[in-house]
Amino acid sequence: MPGSGPFPPSDPYVRRFWVAALGPGAVAELLRLMRAADKGEEVRLPRYLPLLLRAGLVGATEEGLRVVDRLPVVPSELRWRFPPGLAAEHARLLGQTSTF
């Protein structure tokens, strides 16, 4: 899927930063969707689908849902959910200046 990023699902970045941005339930569901897509399996309609669509991690096509195979950096519009310490850690990781 276009927009796939630099982080595989098993990367610690996913659990550290995407969970803070979307919540543990949404990330767990995303990882389940990624595994199913990798195996070519069908899954029931995701509970967090609207959130995953808005985040650009899942897309709708005529054939069904498409899911990223690697996760991008958490976009700036979702980083407001980070506590200040996590935001600073994320900024350091990306080599940026923290906005907090």
OpenMM code with the backbone's topology and positions (N, CA, C; nanometers):
from openmm import Vec3, app, unit

residues = "MET PRO GLY SER GLY PRO PHE PRO PRO SER ASP PRO TYR VAL ARG ARG PHE TRP VAL ALA ALA LEU GLY PRO GLY ALA VAL ALA GLU LEU LEU ARG LEU MET ARG ALA ALA ASP LYS GLY GLU GLU VAL ARG LEU PRO ARG TYR LEU PRO LEU LEU LEU ARG ALA GLY LEU VAL GLY ALA THR GLU GLU GLY LEU ARG VAL VAL ASP ARG LEU PRO VAL VAL PRO SER GLU LEU ARG TRP ARG PHE PRO PRO GLY LEU ALA ALA GLU HIS ALA ARG LEU LEU GLY GLN THR SER THR PHE".split()
positions = [
    Vec3(0.0860, -0.1188, 0.0000),
    Vec3(0.0000, 0.0000, 0.0000),
    Vec3(0.0889, 0.1228, 0.0000),
    Vec3(0.0592, 0.2228, -0.0820),
    Vec3(0.1392, 0.3449, -0.0814),
    Vec3(0.1412, 0.4061, 0.0580),
    Vec3(0.2529, 0.4665, 0.0896),
    Vec3(0.2650, 0.5279, 0.2217),
    Vec3(0.3232, 0.4343, 0.3254),
    Vec3(0.3606, 0.3140, 0.2826),
    Vec3(0.4249, 0.2232, 0.3770),
    Vec3(0.5549, 0.2865, 0.4220),
    Vec3(0.5895, 0.2654, 0.5463),
    Vec3(0.7024, 0.3367, 0.6027),
    Vec3(0.8202, 0.2500, 0.6359),
    Vec3(0.9053, 0.3055, 0.7175),
    Vec3(1.0319, 0.2406, 0.7474),
    Vec3(1.0274, 0.1361, 0.8595),
    Vec3(0.9155, 0.1241, 0.9324),
    Vec3(0.9144, 0.0374, 1.0505),
    Vec3(0.8337, -0.0901, 1.0302),
    Vec3(0.8988, -0.2065, 1.0428),
    Vec3(0.8235, -0.3312, 1.0374),
    Vec3(0.7355, -0.3433, 1.1619),
    Vec3(0.6330, -0.4260, 1.1561),
    Vec3(0.5405, -0.4381, 1.2699),
    Vec3(0.6080, -0.4776, 1.4005),
    Vec3(0.7199, -0.5473, 1.3930),
    Vec3(0.7884, -0.5932, 1.5142),
    Vec3(0.8826, -0.4898, 1.5744),
    Vec3(0.9007, -0.3766, 1.5079),
    Vec3(0.9940, -0.2747, 1.5571),
    Vec3(0.9419, -0.2138, 1.6877),
    Vec3(1.0283, -0.1925, 1.7864),
    Vec3(0.9852, -0.1308, 1.9128),
    Vec3(0.9198, 0.0067, 1.8939),
    Vec3(0.9538, 0.0766, 1.7859),
    Vec3(0.8920, 0.2067, 1.7561),
    Vec3(0.7401, 0.1942, 1.7515),
    Vec3(0.6917, 0.0857, 1.6932),
    Vec3(0.5471, 0.0670, 1.6768),
    Vec3(0.4778, 0.0629, 1.8126),
    Vec3(0.5285, -0.0180, 1.9021),
    Vec3(0.4650, -0.0305, 2.0338),
    Vec3(0.4848, 0.0956, 2.1179),
    Vec3(0.5976, 0.1601, 2.1042),
    Vec3(0.6265, 0.2782, 2.1868),
    Vec3(0.5467, 0.4000, 2.1414),
    Vec3(0.5488, 0.4283, 2.0115),
    Vec3(0.4925, 0.5544, 1.9642),
    Vec3(0.3541, 0.5404, 1.9000),
    Vec3(0.3314, 0.4370, 1.8203),
    Vec3(0.1989, 0.4215, 1.7610),
    Vec3(0.0941, 0.3883, 1.8670),
    Vec3(0.1306, 0.3131, 1.9697),
    Vec3(0.0343, 0.2853, 2.0770),
    Vec3(-0.0034, 0.4153, 2.1480),
    Vec3(0.0937, 0.5032, 2.1685),
    Vec3(0.0643, 0.6323, 2.2324),
    Vec3(-0.0251, 0.7186, 2.1432),
    Vec3(-0.0098, 0.7064, 2.0122),
    Vec3(-0.0872, 0.7882, 1.9189),
    Vec3(-0.2288, 0.7357, 1.8963),
    Vec3(-0.2444, 0.6036, 1.8886),
    Vec3(-0.3748, 0.5452, 1.8531),
    Vec3(-0.4418, 0.4671, 1.9648),
    Vec3(-0.3637, 0.4208, 2.0604),
    Vec3(-0.4161, 0.3374, 2.1671),
    Vec3(-0.3817, 0.1920, 2.1428),
    Vec3(-0.3747, 0.1128, 2.2498),
    Vec3(-0.3326, -0.0267, 2.2361),
    Vec3(-0.4298, -0.1127, 2.1562),
    Vec3(-0.5585, -0.0897, 2.1681),
    Vec3(-0.6560, -0.1699, 2.0944),
    Vec3(-0.6448, -0.1504, 1.9444),
    Vec3(-0.6301, -0.0255, 1.9019),
    Vec3(-0.6186, 0.0032, 1.7589),
    Vec3(-0.4900, -0.0556, 1.7013),
    Vec3(-0.3800, -0.0443, 1.7755),
    Vec3(-0.2531, -0.0988, 1.7262),
    Vec3(-0.2590, -0.2514, 1.7225),
    Vec3(-0.3176, -0.3136, 1.8230),
    Vec3(-0.3315, -0.4597, 1.8225),
    Vec3(-0.4138, -0.5035, 1.7017),
    Vec3(-0.5195, -0.4312, 1.6732),
    Vec3(-0.6026, -0.4657, 1.5580),
    Vec3(-0.5266, -0.4440, 1.4271),
    Vec3(-0.4510, -0.3362, 1.4184),
    Vec3(-0.3706, -0.3114, 1.3001),
    Vec3(-0.2710, -0.4248, 1.2779),
    Vec3(-0.2038, -0.4680, 1.3829),
    Vec3(-0.1077, -0.5773, 1.3710),
    Vec3(-0.1763, -0.7067, 1.3278),
    Vec3(-0.2980, -0.7301, 1.3773),
    Vec3(-0.3765, -0.8473, 1.3355),
    Vec3(-0.4099, -0.8377, 1.1864),
    Vec3(-0.4480, -0.7190, 1.1411),
    Vec3(-0.4783, -0.6990, 0.9994),
    Vec3(-0.3539, -0.7185, 0.9127),
    Vec3(-0.2397, -0.6712, 0.9618),
    Vec3(-0.1151, -0.6860, 0.8871),
    Vec3(-0.0770, -0.8328, 0.8726),
    Vec3(-0.0932, -0.9094, 0.9814),
    Vec3(-0.0639, -1.0535, 0.9757),
    Vec3(-0.1579, -1.1236, 0.8784),
    Vec3(-0.2872, -1.0887, 0.8847),
    Vec3(-0.3857, -1.1518, 0.7959),
    Vec3(-0.3561, -1.1169, 0.6503),
    Vec3(-0.3202, -0.9926, 0.6238),
    Vec3(-0.2880, -0.9517, 0.4867),
    Vec3(-0.1654, -1.0270, 0.4358),
    Vec3(-0.0674, -1.0435, 0.5233),
    Vec3(0.0546, -1.1145, 0.4856),
    Vec3(0.0253, -1.2601, 0.4492),
    Vec3(-0.0716, -1.3187, 0.5186),
    Vec3(-0.1064, -1.4593, 0.4952),
    Vec3(-0.2185, -1.4759, 0.3923),
    Vec3(-0.2776, -1.3647, 0.3483),
    Vec3(-0.3880, -1.3715, 0.2540),
    Vec3(-0.5182, -1.4188, 0.3155),
    Vec3(-0.5332, -1.3980, 0.4469),
    Vec3(-0.6540, -1.4424, 0.5184),
    Vec3(-0.7569, -1.3302, 0.5266),
    Vec3(-0.8808, -1.3685, 0.5327),
    Vec3(-0.9887, -1.2722, 0.5543),
    Vec3(-1.0075, -1.2518, 0.7044),
    Vec3(-1.0539, -1.1340, 0.7408),
    Vec3(-1.0799, -1.1022, 0.8818),
    Vec3(-1.2151, -1.0330, 0.8932),
    Vec3(-1.2691, -1.0338, 1.0139),
    Vec3(-1.3960, -0.9630, 1.0357),
    Vec3(-1.3701, -0.8124, 1.0328),
    Vec3(-1.4754, -0.7368, 1.0166),
    Vec3(-1.4649, -0.5916, 1.0074),
    Vec3(-1.3972, -0.5356, 1.1329),
    Vec3(-1.2888, -0.4622, 1.1162),
    Vec3(-1.2155, -0.4101, 1.2317),
    Vec3(-1.2961, -0.3082, 1.3111),
    Vec3(-1.2908, -0.3205, 1.4413),
    Vec3(-1.3615, -0.2278, 1.5301),
    Vec3(-1.3050, -0.0869, 1.5193),
    Vec3(-1.1738, -0.0772, 1.5026),
    Vec3(-1.1072, 0.0533, 1.4971),
    Vec3(-1.0862, 0.1018, 1.3539),
    Vec3(-1.1617, 0.0493, 1.2608),
    Vec3(-1.1443, 0.0840, 1.1210),
    Vec3(-1.1462, 0.2347, 1.0949),
    Vec3(-1.2415, 0.3111, 1.1471),
    Vec3(-1.2408, 0.4555, 1.1190),
    Vec3(-1.1102, 0.5238, 1.1625),
    Vec3(-1.0595, 0.4872, 1.2768),
    Vec3(-0.9348, 0.5449, 1.3261),
    Vec3(-0.8174, 0.5052, 1.2370),
    Vec3(-0.8120, 0.3792, 1.1979),
    Vec3(-0.7033, 0.3320, 1.1120),
    Vec3(-0.7104, 0.3940, 0.9729),
    Vec3(-0.8306, 0.4171, 0.9235),
    Vec3(-0.8469, 0.4865, 0.7952),
    Vec3(-0.7978, 0.6302, 0.8043),
    Vec3(-0.8386, 0.7010, 0.9104),
    Vec3(-0.7962, 0.8405, 0.9282),
    Vec3(-0.6443, 0.8524, 0.9421),
    Vec3(-0.5838, 0.7536, 1.0031),
    Vec3(-0.4382, 0.7556, 1.0217),
    Vec3(-0.3647, 0.7159, 0.8941),
    Vec3(-0.4375, 0.6689, 0.7930),
    Vec3(-0.3759, 0.6306, 0.6671),
    Vec3(-0.3060, 0.4960, 0.6698),
    Vec3(-0.3368, 0.4149, 0.7710),
    Vec3(-0.2732, 0.2841, 0.7839),
    Vec3(-0.3522, 0.1742, 0.7147),
    Vec3(-0.4781, 0.2022, 0.6885),
    Vec3(-0.5678, 0.1105, 0.6183),
    Vec3(-0.6401, 0.1931, 0.5123),
    Vec3(-0.6642, 0.1330, 0.3985),
    Vec3(-0.7375, 0.1995, 0.2921),
    Vec3(-0.8470, 0.1086, 0.2398),
    Vec3(-0.9504, 0.1685, 0.1871),
    Vec3(-1.0616, 0.0916, 0.1295),
    Vec3(-1.0479, 0.0916, -0.0224),
    Vec3(-1.0654, -0.0265, -0.0808),
    Vec3(-1.0646, -0.0416, -0.2260),
    Vec3(-1.1907, -0.1170, -0.2659),
    Vec3(-1.2126, -0.1314, -0.3949),
    Vec3(-1.3278, -0.2085, -0.4407),
    Vec3(-1.3160, -0.3554, -0.4006),
    Vec3(-1.1934, -0.4031, -0.3872),
    Vec3(-1.1705, -0.5436, -0.3512),
    Vec3(-1.1796, -0.5684, -0.2016),
    Vec3(-1.1677, -0.4649, -0.1221),
    Vec3(-1.1698, -0.4799, 0.0234),
    Vec3(-1.0764, -0.3808, 0.0897),
    Vec3(-1.0206, -0.4197, 0.2011),
    Vec3(-0.9299, -0.3328, 0.2745),
    Vec3(-0.7859, -0.3590, 0.2333),
    Vec3(-0.7075, -0.2543, 0.2298),
    Vec3(-0.5630, -0.2651, 0.2081),
    Vec3(-0.4963, -0.2114, 0.3334),
    Vec3(-0.3894, -0.2760, 0.3734),
    Vec3(-0.3196, -0.2364, 0.4952),
    Vec3(-0.1718, -0.2187, 0.4632),
    Vec3(-0.1085, -0.1241, 0.5326),
    Vec3(0.0346, -0.1028, 0.5125),
    Vec3(0.1108, -0.2289, 0.5523),
    Vec3(0.2274, -0.2475, 0.4946),
    Vec3(0.3103, -0.3607, 0.5352),
    Vec3(0.4207, -0.3161, 0.6310),
    Vec3(0.4469, -0.1864, 0.6348),
    Vec3(0.5421, -0.1260, 0.7278),
    Vec3(0.4802, 0.0054, 0.7732),
    Vec3(0.5085, 0.0438, 0.8949),
    Vec3(0.4456, 0.1640, 0.9495),
    Vec3(0.5344, 0.2864, 0.9319),
    Vec3(0.4730, 0.3984, 0.8963),
    Vec3(0.5489, 0.5225, 0.8835),
    Vec3(0.5756, 0.5836, 1.0210),
    Vec3(0.6509, 0.6902, 1.0203),
    Vec3(0.6685, 0.7702, 1.1407),
    Vec3(0.5306, 0.8250, 1.1791),
    Vec3(0.5009, 0.8312, 1.3075),
    Vec3(0.3727, 0.8876, 1.3520),
    Vec3(0.3633, 1.0312, 1.2994),
    Vec3(0.2566, 1.0636, 1.2258),
    Vec3(0.2450, 1.1984, 1.1698),
    Vec3(0.2274, 1.3041, 1.2793),
    Vec3(0.2719, 1.4240, 1.2481),
    Vec3(0.2684, 1.5319, 1.3468),
    Vec3(0.1274, 1.5581, 1.3993),
    Vec3(0.0245, 1.5365, 1.3173),
    Vec3(-0.1125, 1.5632, 1.3631),
    Vec3(-0.1609, 1.4642, 1.4683),
    Vec3(-0.0891, 1.3542, 1.4881),
    Vec3(-0.1238, 1.2592, 1.5942),
    Vec3(-0.0307, 1.2696, 1.7150),
    Vec3(0.0776, 1.3407, 1.7009),
    Vec3(0.1758, 1.3478, 1.8102),
    Vec3(0.1276, 1.4315, 1.9284),
    Vec3(0.0202, 1.5069, 1.9128),
    Vec3(-0.0330, 1.5848, 2.0257),
    Vec3(-0.0752, 1.4931, 2.1401),
    Vec3(-0.0990, 1.3669, 2.1087),
    Vec3(-0.1398, 1.2710, 2.2109),
    Vec3(-0.0233, 1.2241, 2.2975),
    Vec3(0.0984, 1.2504, 2.2530),
    Vec3(0.2158, 1.2079, 2.3293),
    Vec3(0.2298, 1.2907, 2.4563),
    Vec3(0.2582, 1.2278, 2.5699),
    Vec3(0.2968, 1.3057, 2.6877),
    Vec3(0.4279, 1.3788, 2.6561),
    Vec3(0.4567, 1.4880, 2.7269),
    Vec3(0.5760, 1.5679, 2.6944),
    Vec3(0.7064, 1.4865, 2.6882),
    Vec3(0.7270, 1.3948, 2.7811),
    Vec3(0.8497, 1.3154, 2.7798),
    Vec3(0.8605, 1.2276, 2.6563),
    Vec3(0.7499, 1.1688, 2.6152),
    Vec3(0.7490, 1.0838, 2.4969),
    Vec3(0.7673, 1.1679, 2.3706),
    Vec3(0.7072, 1.2865, 2.3702),
    Vec3(0.7240, 1.3770, 2.2554),
    Vec3(0.8704, 1.4163, 2.2404),
    Vec3(0.9363, 1.4447, 2.3515),
    Vec3(1.0787, 1.4798, 2.3473),
    Vec3(1.1622, 1.3612, 2.2997),
    Vec3(1.1301, 1.2408, 2.3478),
    Vec3(1.2009, 1.1201, 2.3046),
    Vec3(1.1830, 1.0979, 2.1546),
    Vec3(1.0618, 1.1182, 2.1064),
    Vec3(1.0326, 1.1008, 1.9644),
    Vec3(1.1098, 1.2040, 1.8814),
    Vec3(1.1104, 1.3275, 1.9264),
    Vec3(1.1837, 1.4326, 1.8552),
    Vec3(1.3327, 1.4006, 1.8501),
    Vec3(1.3881, 1.3514, 1.9605),
    Vec3(1.5307, 1.3140, 1.9613),
    Vec3(1.5560, 1.2003, 1.8628),
    Vec3(1.4653, 1.1027, 1.8608),
    Vec3(1.4793, 0.9895, 1.7714),
    Vec3(1.4819, 1.0364, 1.6252),
    Vec3(1.4008, 1.1334, 1.5945),
    Vec3(1.3933, 1.1844, 1.4576),
    Vec3(1.4941, 1.2957, 1.4303),
    Vec3(1.5694, 1.3333, 1.5332),
    Vec3(1.6674, 1.4397, 1.5153),
    Vec3(1.6055, 1.5763, 1.5026),
    Vec3(1.4912, 1.5959, 1.5671),
    Vec3(1.4184, 1.7222, 1.5607),
    Vec3(1.4228, 1.7918, 1.6956),
    Vec3(1.3818, 1.9168, 1.6962),
    Vec3(1.3667, 1.9909, 1.8202),
    Vec3(1.2270, 1.9692, 1.8719),
    Vec3(1.2143, 1.9365, 2.0008),
    Vec3(1.0833, 1.9143, 2.0615),
    Vec3(1.0046, 2.0438, 2.0640),
    Vec3(0.8719, 2.0332, 2.0469),
    Vec3(0.7856, 2.1509, 2.0524),
    Vec3(0.7267, 2.1705, 2.1905),
    Vec3(0.7695, 2.0914, 2.2885),
    Vec3(0.7177, 2.1038, 2.4243),
    Vec3(0.8154, 2.1764, 2.5104),
] * unit.nanometer
topology = app.Topology()
chain = topology.addChain("A")
for resn in residues:
    res = topology.addResidue(resn, chain)
    for name in ("N", "CA", "C"):
        topology.addAtom(name, app.Element.getBySymbol(name[0]), res)
